[in-house]
Amino acid sequence: MSEVDLHMGQRRPAPASSHRIWSGSRPASARQVLSRVSGAARPRRWQEKLAWAMTPPLVRAVGKVAWQMRVDLGEGFPDPPFVLAANHHSFLDPFIIGAIVRDEVRFLALEDLFGNYRWVDSALRAYGVIPLRRGVVPLGPVRAALAHLSSDGVVGLFPEGTRHWAFDPARTRPGAAWLATRAAVPLVPVALVGTERVLGVDNRLHAGRVRVTVGPPLRGDGLDRHSVADLHSRWAVWVASAVDG
């Protein structure tokens, strides 16, 4: 899975009124903010309903038996909507995350993720993945993500941009923090350990153990670049600590 940088510095800024999420001293609700910046969420397809009914229990069962998967939910996930961001080692990562969230997660992914494995292609389409074209400003995908959040959904991103053997904060981009800040919803960090050994960048299955840790919901303090950068930094610090822990 991959992410592009959603903080589009080259674009001409929108009018100030379209970016304001506070009225006076009281913050607007997430639903009020999202209704102003997104269209209606597209209806769920029957394939997505079937995939989300069948795949998470299957992944949990396989994870427990084959990977001795341990999950630390911490204080648990907040009520949707929220943005979820994790480190990225394996094609298995989105399916494992989907299995523990228990809410439908729409991931943002580059189109070149497709075409590697037929089963991955079918599963990603059934999961309702929002595709991104490399090198193109992702206006359509951003609107789709905001629309899903506006219908009390969960959006997932992998800020490293592609799979790696090890997590390196220097490789990450602030797209997840930007999206969470823009939508006025929490950013939930998730740390994955062991999926690089089970099915890593070598695209080969191996025996191994998987550990998943969910962090506390993080919130931004504003819409400016400094606030987005600060939120992204807090996410990266938490993930690095959880991966090494």
Secondary structure as UniProt FT lines:
FT   TURN            9..10
FT   HELIX           16..19
FT   STRAND          22..23
FT   TURN            24..25
FT   STRAND          26..27
FT   HELIX           30..37
FT   HELIX           46..66
FT   STRAND          70..72
FT   TURN            74..75
FT   STRAND          82..86
FT   TURN            91..92
FT   HELIX           93..101
FT   STRAND          105..110
FT   HELIX           111..113
FT   TURN            114..115
FT   HELIX           118..126
FT   TURN            127..128
FT   STRAND          130..132
FT   TURN            134..135
FT   HELIX           139..150
FT   TURN            151..152
FT   STRAND          154..157
FT   TURN            159..160
FT   HELIX           169..171
FT   HELIX           175..183
FT   STRAND          187..193
FT   HELIX           195..198
FT   TURN            201..202
FT   STRAND          211..214
FT   HELIX           225..244
//
